[in-house]
Amino acid sequence: MKDPLGKRVKRTQRDYNLGFKLSIVSEVEKGSYTYKQIQKVYGIQGRSTVLVWLRKYGTLDWNNPKNRVLPKSKETPAQKIKRLECELEDERLKNLLLNTMIDVSDKHHGTSIRKKFLSQQSKSSNKKNR
């Protein structure tokens, strides 16, 4: 906020009405913004102003940050598909890495880490019992 001469005027919490404070709190608790992002978006100068509002008007426990869990914002179907595709690709890469590590270990150290399939084990046990 600037005065007519162009100097920056410091605002206090009293300069913001209750409706504005409550809307800020609800946006942060929905997960739309972090409290620092919302300070920049709305030009709120104080570092802890939004945190004070969250503690005073919010429904989450902001006094103990370790227990604070923000609700996830609702995903659109396209966002969910994109997220799941990324998770699937991560799992594929993890699987490839683990299989490669087992192959390398078997080759260089002479280990036999892979388990045999149950069907192969049962065939060999059937031959022994005959």
C-alpha positions as CSV (number, residue, x, y, z in Angstrom):
1,M,0.0,0.0,0.0
2,K,1.4,3.4,-0.9
3,D,0.5,6.9,0.2
4,P,-0.1,9.8,-2.2
5,L,3.6,10.7,-2.1
6,G,4.5,7.2,-3.3
7,K,6.0,6.0,0.0
8,R,5.2,2.6,1.2
9,V,2.8,2.5,4.1
10,K,3.0,-0.3,6.7
11,R,-0.2,-2.1,7.2
12,T,-1.4,-3.7,10.4
13,Q,-3.6,-6.7,10.9
14,R,-6.4,-4.2,11.7
15,D,-6.3,-3.0,8.1
16,Y,-7.6,-6.3,6.8
17,N,-11.3,-7.1,7.4
18,L,-12.5,-10.4,8.8
19,G,-13.9,-11.6,5.5
20,F,-10.5,-11.1,3.8
21,K,-8.7,-12.9,6.6
22,L,-11.2,-15.9,6.5
23,S,-10.8,-16.2,2.7
24,I,-7.0,-16.2,3.0
25,V,-7.2,-18.9,5.7
26,S,-9.6,-21.1,3.7
27,E,-7.4,-20.9,0.6
28,V,-4.3,-22.0,2.5
29,E,-6.2,-24.8,4.3
30,K,-7.6,-26.1,1.0
31,G,-4.0,-26.4,-0.2
32,S,-4.4,-23.9,-3.1
33,Y,-1.4,-21.9,-1.8
34,T,1.2,-22.1,1.0
35,Y,1.1,-19.2,3.5
36,K,4.2,-17.7,1.9
37,Q,2.8,-17.8,-1.6
38,I,-0.5,-16.2,-0.5
39,Q,1.5,-13.4,1.2
40,K,3.1,-12.6,-2.2
41,V,-0.1,-12.9,-4.1
42,Y,-2.0,-10.5,-1.9
43,G,0.9,-8.3,-0.9
44,I,0.7,-9.0,2.8
45,Q,3.8,-7.5,4.3
46,G,4.2,-9.2,7.7
47,R,6.1,-12.5,7.7
48,S,3.9,-14.0,10.3
49,T,0.6,-12.3,9.6
50,V,-0.9,-15.2,7.7
51,L,0.3,-17.7,10.3
52,V,-1.4,-15.6,13.0
53,W,-4.6,-15.7,11.0
54,L,-4.3,-19.5,10.5
55,R,-3.8,-20.1,14.2
56,K,-6.6,-17.7,15.1
57,Y,-9.3,-18.6,12.5
58,G,-8.2,-21.9,11.0
59,T,-9.4,-25.4,11.6
60,L,-6.0,-27.1,11.5
61,D,-3.5,-27.2,14.3
62,W,-0.8,-24.7,13.2
63,N,0.9,-24.6,16.6
64,N,2.5,-28.0,16.1
65,P,3.9,-28.1,12.5
66,K,4.9,-31.7,12.7
67,N,1.2,-32.8,13.1
68,R,0.0,-30.4,10.4
69,V,-1.5,-32.2,7.5
70,L,-3.0,-30.1,4.7
71,P,-6.0,-31.7,2.9
72,K,-5.2,-32.7,-0.7
73,S,-6.8,-30.5,-3.3
74,K,-9.2,-32.4,-5.6
75,E,-7.5,-33.8,-8.7
76,T,-9.1,-33.7,-12.0
77,P,-9.3,-37.0,-13.9
78,A,-6.5,-35.8,-16.2
79,Q,-4.3,-34.9,-13.3
80,K,-4.9,-38.2,-11.6
81,I,-4.1,-40.1,-14.8
82,K,-0.9,-38.1,-15.2
83,R,0.1,-38.7,-11.6
84,L,-0.6,-42.4,-11.9
85,E,1.4,-42.7,-15.1
86,C,4.4,-41.0,-13.4
87,E,4.1,-43.4,-10.5
88,L,3.9,-46.4,-12.8
89,E,7.0,-45.2,-14.7
90,D,8.8,-44.8,-11.4
91,E,7.9,-48.4,-10.4
92,R,9.0,-49.7,-13.8
93,L,12.4,-48.0,-13.4
94,K,12.7,-49.3,-9.9
95,N,11.9,-52.9,-11.0
96,L,14.4,-52.6,-13.8
97,L,17.1,-51.4,-11.4
98,L,16.5,-54.1,-8.9
99,N,16.5,-56.8,-11.6
100,T,19.8,-55.4,-13.0
101,M,21.3,-55.4,-9.5
102,I,20.3,-59.1,-9.0
103,D,21.7,-60.0,-12.4
104,V,25.0,-58.3,-11.7
105,S,25.2,-59.9,-8.3
106,D,24.6,-63.3,-9.7
107,K,27.1,-62.8,-12.5
108,H,30.0,-61.3,-10.5
109,H,29.6,-63.0,-7.1
110,G,28.1,-66.3,-8.2
111,T,25.0,-65.8,-6.0
112,S,21.6,-67.2,-6.8
113,I,19.3,-64.6,-5.4
114,R,16.3,-65.2,-7.6
115,K,13.8,-67.6,-6.3
116,K,12.6,-70.4,-8.5
117,F,9.0,-70.4,-9.5
118,L,6.7,-72.6,-7.5
119,S,5.7,-74.6,-10.6
120,Q,9.3,-75.5,-11.3
121,Q,9.9,-76.5,-7.6
122,S,6.8,-78.6,-7.5
123,K,7.9,-80.4,-10.7
124,S,11.2,-81.3,-9.2
125,S,9.6,-82.4,-5.9
126,N,7.2,-84.6,-7.8
127,K,10.1,-86.3,-9.6
128,K,11.7,-87.1,-6.3
129,N,8.6,-88.6,-4.8
130,R,8.1,-91.0,-7.7
